[in-house]
Amino acid sequence: MTMPVPAESPPSDYRILVPRDWFHVDLTQDRWRGQLKTYVDREFAGSRTSSDVSRSVWASLRNMVENGLARGALEFFLRTESPGCTGLDPASLLISWPPVPRGAAPTAEEFASELNERRGPECEIDVIDLPAGRTVRIRTVTALDYHVRMPGEAGYLHLAFSIPLSGTESSMGNLCDAMAHSLRWVQGR
């Protein structure tokens, strides 16, 4: 008699390696606005940039987070790309777990096909294998998105990297790719 193969269970958490010089904002806590304000204040401290610019950056980052929260955002990481360049367009990583009923997420190939129908020719969409699992990767000139299929049919974890200054074909783009490859699942205890 053969034993049935147990269904894979969803992970209890994830781990991802992010360099220490990336500013972390925990979006699962109500204090994220204060954390984001700390980042903006630190980036503009001692600069000759007008307060209107820092308010504009604050508003832009806040709007990005609020849009992300509507799609299940969990964490936000920021890093100014160039020394001496006030954080007008920081590199960022927004990690989200969009709500999907368990078992309803398409396969990576189906998901990539759906995305191909909606995306323009300026982006490259492919399915790759990361150590964390089957992944749909979307690359544009300034953004890298990884939709990593979670074990136990729990949906996809979305890693959204934005690299506005140096772009994806740069050392910063390579670093973002390495961060995505560091993703690992933590199984329930």
VOBA-32464 format. One record per residue (C-alpha): residue number from 1; chain; x, y, z. Coordinates in nm, 3 decimals. Layout:
N
R    nr   kette         u         v         w
R   NUM       A         X         Y         Z
...
END
This chain:
189
R    nr   kette         u         v         w
R     1       A     0.000     0.000     0.000
R     2       A     0.141     0.334    -0.098
R     3       A     0.110     0.628     0.134
R     4       A    -0.043     0.945    -0.008
R     5       A     0.203     1.229    -0.059
R     6       A     0.122     1.498     0.198
R     7       A     0.023     1.832     0.054
R     8       A     0.284     2.100     0.089
R     9       A     0.196     2.339     0.369
R    10       A     0.220     2.716     0.331
R    11       A     0.525     2.878     0.491
R    12       A     0.491     3.064     0.819
R    13       A     0.729     3.338     0.704
R    14       A     1.003     3.426     0.455
R    15       A     1.363     3.541     0.480
R    16       A     1.541     3.766     0.234
R    17       A     1.888     3.914     0.252
R    18       A     1.887     4.292     0.217
R    19       A     2.207     4.495     0.272
R    20       A     2.223     4.684     0.601
R    21       A     2.248     5.021     0.428
R    22       A     1.893     4.984     0.291
R    23       A     1.642     5.167     0.513
R    24       A     1.365     4.933     0.635
R    25       A     1.001     5.031     0.683
R    26       A     0.775     4.769     0.845
R    27       A     0.436     4.808     0.678
R    28       A     0.262     4.565     0.913
R    29       A     0.280     4.824     1.192
R    30       A     0.086     5.148     1.213
R    31       A     0.409     5.340     1.265
R    32       A     0.518     5.312     0.899
R    33       A     0.445     5.681     0.831
R    34       A     0.688     5.783     1.107
R    35       A     0.952     5.541     0.976
R    36       A     0.912     5.682     0.625
R    37       A     0.935     6.039     0.757
R    38       A     1.257     5.943     0.939
R    39       A     1.403     5.824     0.607
R    40       A     1.309     6.146     0.426
R    41       A     1.436     6.367     0.711
R    42       A     1.766     6.177     0.720
R    43       A     1.813     6.201     0.344
R    44       A     1.752     6.575     0.336
R    45       A     1.935     6.666     0.659
R    46       A     2.201     6.925     0.586
R    47       A     2.110     6.955     0.219
R    48       A     2.038     7.279     0.044
R    49       A     1.727     7.134    -0.112
R    50       A     1.404     7.323    -0.051
R    51       A     1.151     7.189     0.195
R    52       A     0.904     7.165    -0.096
R    53       A     1.124     6.897    -0.254
R    54       A     1.144     6.693     0.067
R    55       A     0.764     6.719     0.107
R    56       A     0.724     6.605    -0.254
R    57       A     0.951     6.305    -0.197
R    58       A     0.762     6.223     0.125
R    59       A     0.427     6.241    -0.057
R    60       A     0.554     6.027    -0.346
R    61       A     0.689     5.756    -0.115
R    62       A     0.375     5.769     0.103
R    63       A     0.154     5.724    -0.205
R    64       A     0.369     5.431    -0.319
R    65       A     0.328     5.264     0.020
R    66       A    -0.046     5.330     0.039
R    67       A    -0.094     5.178    -0.309
R    68       A     0.119     4.882    -0.199
R    69       A    -0.082     4.836     0.121
R    70       A    -0.398     4.802    -0.088
R    71       A    -0.224     4.505    -0.256
R    72       A    -0.092     4.331     0.055
R    73       A     0.241     4.514     0.109
R    74       A     0.445     4.390     0.407
R    75       A     0.785     4.563     0.392
R    76       A     0.949     4.854     0.214
R    77       A     1.325     4.903     0.174
R    78       A     1.491     5.221     0.043
R    79       A     1.844     5.319    -0.057
R    80       A     1.979     5.634    -0.214
R    81       A     2.174     5.517    -0.517
R    82       A     2.438     5.789    -0.545
R    83       A     2.643     5.933    -0.260
R    84       A     2.576     6.303    -0.223
R    85       A     2.256     6.271    -0.424
R    86       A     1.965     6.358    -0.200
R    87       A     1.710     6.076    -0.205
R    88       A     1.494     6.212    -0.486
R    89       A     1.464     5.877    -0.657
R    90       A     1.585     5.607    -0.419
R    91       A     1.619     5.246    -0.520
R    92       A     1.346     5.050    -0.346
R    93       A     1.209     4.706    -0.271
R    94       A     0.841     4.664    -0.187
R    95       A     0.749     4.315    -0.065
R    96       A     0.381     4.219    -0.092
R    97       A     0.162     3.916    -0.051
R    98       A    -0.148     3.995    -0.255
R    99       A    -0.454     3.818    -0.114
R   100       A    -0.553     3.518    -0.327
R   101       A    -0.783     3.238    -0.209
R   102       A    -0.574     2.932    -0.128
R   103       A    -0.538     2.712    -0.432
R   104       A    -0.667     2.980    -0.672
R   105       A    -0.329     3.112    -0.789
R   106       A    -0.240     3.014    -1.145
R   107       A     0.079     2.826    -1.225
R   108       A     0.381     3.041    -1.302
R   109       A     0.344     2.968    -1.673
R   110       A    -0.026     3.066    -1.672
R   111       A     0.052     3.379    -1.473
R   112       A     0.331     3.478    -1.714
R   113       A     0.097     3.423    -2.008
R   114       A    -0.167     3.649    -1.850
R   115       A     0.093     3.918    -1.785
R   116       A     0.226     3.893    -2.143
R   117       A    -0.120     3.977    -2.273
R   118       A    -0.136     4.293    -2.058
R   119       A     0.224     4.420    -2.081
R   120       A     0.375     4.624    -2.357
R   121       A     0.683     4.543    -2.563
R   122       A     0.909     4.748    -2.331
R   123       A     0.921     4.470    -2.074
R   124       A     1.061     4.120    -2.067
R   125       A     0.857     3.849    -1.892
R   126       A     0.992     3.503    -1.822
R   127       A     0.952     3.211    -1.584
R   128       A     1.261     3.119    -1.383
R   129       A     1.347     2.890    -1.094
R   130       A     1.467     3.063    -0.780
R   131       A     1.573     2.864    -0.472
R   132       A     1.235     2.966    -0.320
R   133       A     1.039     2.824    -0.614
R   134       A     0.896     2.884    -0.958
R   135       A     0.898     3.257    -1.033
R   136       A     0.760     3.498    -1.289
R   137       A     1.019     3.771    -1.349
R   138       A     0.932     4.098    -1.517
R   139       A     1.215     4.329    -1.624
R   140       A     1.189     4.682    -1.760
R   141       A     1.459     4.946    -1.792
R   142       A     1.412     5.062    -1.431
R   143       A     1.215     4.787    -1.254
R   144       A     1.247     4.421    -1.162
R   145       A     0.943     4.232    -1.038
R   146       A     0.957     3.878    -0.903
R   147       A     0.633     3.691    -0.840
R   148       A     0.749     3.387    -0.639
R   149       A     0.500     3.103    -0.611
R   150       A     0.458     3.011    -0.246
R   151       A     0.448     2.650    -0.121
R   152       A     0.110     2.509    -0.025
R   153       A    -0.073     2.698    -0.300
R   154       A    -0.073     3.013    -0.085
R   155       A    -0.034     3.245    -0.385
R   156       A     0.263     3.457    -0.486
R   157       A     0.503     3.672    -0.286
R   158       A     0.579     3.982    -0.492
R   159       A     0.922     4.146    -0.479
R   160       A     0.900     4.483    -0.660
R   161       A     1.239     4.648    -0.714
R   162       A     1.259     5.000    -0.851
R   163       A     1.598     5.122    -0.974
R   164       A     1.520     5.463    -1.126
R   165       A     1.870     5.607    -1.157
R   166       A     2.103     5.325    -1.260
R   167       A     1.846     5.089    -1.414
R   168       A     1.827     4.711    -1.414
R   169       A     2.136     4.663    -1.630
R   170       A     2.374     4.790    -1.360
R   171       A     2.549     4.676    -1.045
R   172       A     2.239     4.788    -0.849
R   173       A     2.026     4.573    -1.079
R   174       A     2.259     4.279    -1.015
R   175       A     2.229     4.340    -0.639
R   176       A     1.850     4.337    -0.662
R   177       A     1.865     4.010    -0.857
R   178       A     2.091     3.862    -0.586
R   179       A     1.845     3.972    -0.316
R   180       A     1.561     3.797    -0.499
R   181       A     1.772     3.481    -0.523
R   182       A     1.829     3.493    -0.145
R   183       A     1.457     3.450    -0.069
R   184       A     1.384     3.143     0.144
R   185       A     1.069     3.010     0.310
R   186       A     1.035     2.947     0.682
R   187       A     0.815     2.646     0.750
R   188       A     0.562     2.647     1.034
R   189       A     0.675     2.546     1.377
END
